[in-house]
Amino acid sequence: MTATTTAIGSPVLEVRDLCVDYGLGDKAVRAITDASITLRRGEVLGLAGESGSGKSTLAYALTRLLRAPGVITGGEVLFHPNGPDGTAQTIDLLAASAAQLRRIRWSQLAVVFQSAMHALNPVARIDAQLTDSLKAHRADMSPAQRRERAVELLRMVGISEDRVRSYPHELSGGMRQRVMIAMALALEPQVVIMDEPTTALDVVTQREIIEELMQLKERLGFAIVFITHDLSLLIELADRIAIMYAGRIVEQADARQLFHAPRHPYSLGLLNSFPSLHGERVRMEGIPGSPPSLSTLPTGCAFHPRCGFALDRCRADTPVLMSPTGEAGERTAACWLQDGRQDVPAQLNLTAPPRPTGAPQSDGSLL
Amino acid sequence: MTTQTENRVVHGPKREGVPALEARNLTKHFPVHGGIRRGNQVVHAVEDISLALPEGTATAVVGESGSGKSTLARMLVQLITPTSGELLLDGRPVGTSSRERRAYTSQVHLVLQDPFSSLNSVHTVRYHLERPLKLHRRPGSAKELDELAKSLLERVALTPADRYIDKYPHELSGGQRQRIAIARGLAVEPRVLLADEPVSMLDVSIRLGVLNLLDELRERERLAVLYVTHDIASARYLADTVVVMYAGQVVESGPALQITDAPAHPYTQLLLSAAPAPQRPGPVALRGRGAPPSLVNPPAGCRFNPRCPFAMDICRTSAPPALPVGDDQVAACWLHSPDHKPEAPVST
């Protein structure tokens, strides 16, 4: 990795008011409405939501991989990679030409897809697939150098050298996913977008891959957008989390704060949907009802039919992301309960305990 | 939890009386065909598992993919014929005649993982529910059939039943479909309900609803529930007893809270340390990396020994028996044998 002269923590990817529709005209379904996220250098931004919440669509849209009938109808995506001289550039991804995108993809912005089984070419050996992006982006490398790099990449993700000539079907699911990660990191991109990278894997493999990923992130300094439906996993690995529901980001907060002190009823419900591995066994209810269809969204706040705290206003007006009652800083929630006009229910007004100083703490009360 | 009769360790909740369904020494070896150099080999999918499911209890079988948990469930509903071992329904051996098999299917029912493919998309909910009713309950009139079908929907909390009964599967959400699949299972009035990963395809927010439904059925209708899952946290939430499987064998079983709070087998400890748990105080220390072994040539001795951080010489040569490690808790691990001192302390 080239040393970054731009400070860790400055924005590397900014998404502002992104809107995505599926289909055109009257039949269009709004999949994402006014999504804004900021990814900073070296951080892990988690994107959590249920199926149909638009989290994968967001990933596809901001990398310009969205296929018809998906249409980006508004907003902007700004990418600030470090140029060769170490200064940050700014590229408007939504306006970028095909040639520009080709230069950025893999080299500065890489994607790891959910199903490595389908993302890898079944009839090509993995060394060929690993060196493909090197061939396209590093014309000065000799075949021997590329091969060496492929071996080095595999070693980086914990796969031994003798696997380099394997076909994807000869590898286990975890190894295939590791190959996908190695491929994404081949050109040392500054942003890696991971769409459910470990969902199809067993928990032990998932944990191993995530540990490796976090070590690589520390070493190489890339930033990650991590998309998953598993909020409990996200809380462990992400720095900040954005929760999506029915195409909107409904809450954005520091992972710890979100876990200990959610501000949106949907976040609270999601947290209460994961049975705990510790403490008393208590009956939990999850969230009543089921996620709405995007073609028949409820009026007002899309969550109100399932929300136990819904006000009259929630049925009519759509809340926007704002700072929750009594809080300054960066966290936002899109909920009328947090607009300061009424008392916030106690469950949505908790304060996160101070960061632990080594002593184990019990949080059985929350989950 | 476990009773030791002769040399057999029976896993599952321990209750007075005869269990609704009991499996004795179930073993399944799948033959591997083809391959010039392979010869006639077998996949040792499930090895010698004895399980008792008393009525009104919930048992969870936890394991990774390939651990044999689904094979076990399918053997229990006779979708797969075991290589050896027998099934006992209410203490009586299950016969093989077609009449007995039909009687068996009305007592033991399996709910499958994927409600998007286990329901026929060209038929309505009514069709799905009325078919087993006609076959197994033989109602006298169309009115009675209709009433029975609607009462099934009410039992799985799809109310009012009129709203759902004439819908097609595509008009329902994942959670509602899984409820239909469970209602269809209840149509035959089973005593034992097996559920193979019933919530893993569902959205996170509605999973608990389906798990709670299984719990209500266990409580209200005294069903014996077997919940097959890879998610040990949900097993802890639902089950009385957790049975942990690894590479076709039971490595540990016991009361759910005991298993998750004080796991005795190194594999259970590994599984628990790998599971996402935001309230975990410290960073994760994984002990026992790597992947499960090939079940064509499983390792000699304990099948976990190549990954086990505590493996001793004996682990590589002889398979450990199920040893008692706590109240009703057994672990198949030499570390708990008084004759074999562990080389490293085992923390639980």
Chai-1 contact restraints between the chains, C-beta under 6 A:
chainA,res_idxA,chainB,res_idxB,connection_type,confidence,min_distance_angstrom,max_distance_angstrom,comment,restraint_id
A,E50,B,D203,contact,1.0,0.0,6.0,A-B,restraint_1
A,S51,B,D203,contact,1.0,0.0,6.0,A-B,restraint_2
A,S172,B,A291,contact,1.0,0.0,6.0,A-B,restraint_3
A,D202,B,E64,contact,1.0,0.0,6.0,A-B,restraint_4
A,D202,B,S65,contact,1.0,0.0,6.0,A-B,restraint_5
A,V203,B,A274,contact,1.0,0.0,6.0,A-B,restraint_6
A,V203,B,A275,contact,1.0,0.0,6.0,A-B,restraint_7
A,V204,B,A274,contact,1.0,0.0,6.0,A-B,restraint_8
A,R207,B,A274,contact,1.0,0.0,6.0,A-B,restraint_9
A,R207,B,L286,contact,1.0,0.0,6.0,A-B,restraint_10
A,H229,B,V204,contact,1.0,0.0,6.0,A-B,restraint_11
A,S232,B,P276,contact,1.0,0.0,6.0,A-B,restraint_12
A,S232,B,P278,contact,1.0,0.0,6.0,A-B,restraint_13
A,L233,B,P276,contact,1.0,0.0,6.0,A-B,restraint_14
A,I235,B,P278,contact,1.0,0.0,6.0,A-B,restraint_15
A,E236,B,P276,contact,1.0,0.0,6.0,A-B,restraint_16
A,E236,B,P278,contact,1.0,0.0,6.0,A-B,restraint_17
A,F259,B,P278,contact,1.0,0.0,6.0,A-B,restraint_18
A,S273,B,V204,contact,1.0,0.0,6.0,A-B,restraint_19
A,S273,B,S205,contact,1.0,0.0,6.0,A-B,restraint_20
A,S273,B,L208,contact,1.0,0.0,6.0,A-B,restraint_21
A,P275,B,A233,contact,1.0,0.0,6.0,A-B,restraint_22
A,P275,B,S234,contact,1.0,0.0,6.0,A-B,restraint_23
A,P275,B,Y237,contact,1.0,0.0,6.0,A-B,restraint_24
A,L277,B,A233,contact,1.0,0.0,6.0,A-B,restraint_25
A,L277,B,T260,contact,1.0,0.0,6.0,A-B,restraint_26
A,L277,B,A277,contact,1.0,0.0,6.0,A-B,restraint_27
A,H278,B,Q279,contact,1.0,0.0,6.0,A-B,restraint_28
A,M284,B,L208,contact,1.0,0.0,6.0,A-B,restraint_29
A,G286,B,S205,contact,1.0,0.0,6.0,A-B,restraint_30
A,G286,B,L208,contact,1.0,0.0,6.0,A-B,restraint_31
A,G286,B,G209,contact,1.0,0.0,6.0,A-B,restraint_32
A,I287,B,S205,contact,1.0,0.0,6.0,A-B,restraint_33
A,S290,B,S173,contact,1.0,0.0,6.0,A-B,restraint_34
A,S290,B,G175,contact,1.0,0.0,6.0,A-B,restraint_35
A,S290,B,I206,contact,1.0,0.0,6.0,A-B,restraint_36
A,P291,B,D203,contact,1.0,0.0,6.0,A-B,restraint_37
A,P360,B,P281,contact,1.0,0.0,6.0,A-B,restraint_38
A,D363,B,Q279,contact,1.0,0.0,6.0,A-B,restraint_39
